[in-house]
Amino acid sequence: MKADVRLLGGWLLGAAAVAVGYVQWGWRGVVLALTVVVFWLLLQFSRALRAMRAAAGAPMGTVASAVMLHARLKPGMTLPQILPLTGSLGERLAGQPETYAWRDASGAWVEVALEGGRVTQWALRRPDEPAAP
């Protein structure tokens, strides 16, 4: 629901820019507003591709330190904001809510649940300690 409101807000902002451009400068203002909107969309697309390209180079579902990732996560973060923290794409665990996991070399992992494309909850999991003899 929140993602739909954000998307609608973006379209309304673009339409307002076109309307203000028309009122202020006529057809030249419309062209300017459309140019600015397209440029902004290209910047967002480029940012998303850069994050995905950087994450695609690492093994899937790995992270240098699960504890550090756990400490840096915040509610409301998006997957493109998480990817620079992890350096890799997460291993998908579940579909609803979308749940991804990242493991480190010690065997600990972080499970991150996303709803509407935003982090809602996360948990640090550690491997079972070996039994004492």
URKA-V757876 format. One record per residue. N is the residue number from 0. RES is the residue in one small letter. PHI is phi in whole degrees, 0 to 359 (NA if undefined). Layout:
BEGIN
N	RES	PHI
N	RES	PHI
END
This chain:
BEGIN
0	m	NA
1	k	295
2	a	295
3	d	295
4	v	294
5	r	297
6	l	296
7	l	297
8	g	298
9	g	296
10	w	294
11	l	295
12	l	296
13	g	296
14	a	294
15	a	296
16	a	298
17	v	295
18	a	295
19	v	295
20	g	299
21	y	293
22	v	295
23	q	282
24	w	229
25	g	72
26	w	294
27	r	295
28	g	293
29	v	296
30	v	298
31	l	298
32	a	298
33	l	296
34	t	297
35	v	295
36	v	296
37	v	296
38	f	299
39	w	297
40	l	297
41	l	295
42	l	297
43	q	294
44	f	296
45	s	297
46	r	298
47	a	295
48	l	295
49	r	297
50	a	294
51	m	292
52	r	296
53	a	294
54	a	285
55	a	289
56	g	283
57	a	259
58	p	299
59	m	296
60	g	77
61	t	247
62	v	211
63	a	296
64	s	215
65	a	294
66	v	295
67	m	294
68	l	298
69	h	302
70	a	289
71	r	269
72	l	288
73	k	223
74	p	298
75	g	92
76	m	294
77	t	260
78	l	300
79	p	298
80	q	279
81	i	280
82	l	304
83	p	295
84	l	288
85	t	269
86	g	79
87	s	206
88	l	285
89	g	279
90	e	275
91	r	284
92	l	256
93	a	214
94	g	268
95	q	229
96	p	292
97	e	299
98	t	236
99	y	236
100	a	228
101	w	232
102	r	248
103	d	249
104	a	294
105	s	281
106	g	101
107	a	289
108	w	214
109	v	243
110	e	259
111	v	238
112	a	256
113	l	241
114	e	233
115	g	66
116	g	81
117	r	233
118	v	293
119	t	250
120	q	204
121	w	207
122	a	213
123	l	266
124	r	243
125	r	242
126	p	293
127	d	298
128	e	288
129	p	294
130	a	290
131	a	285
132	p	288
END
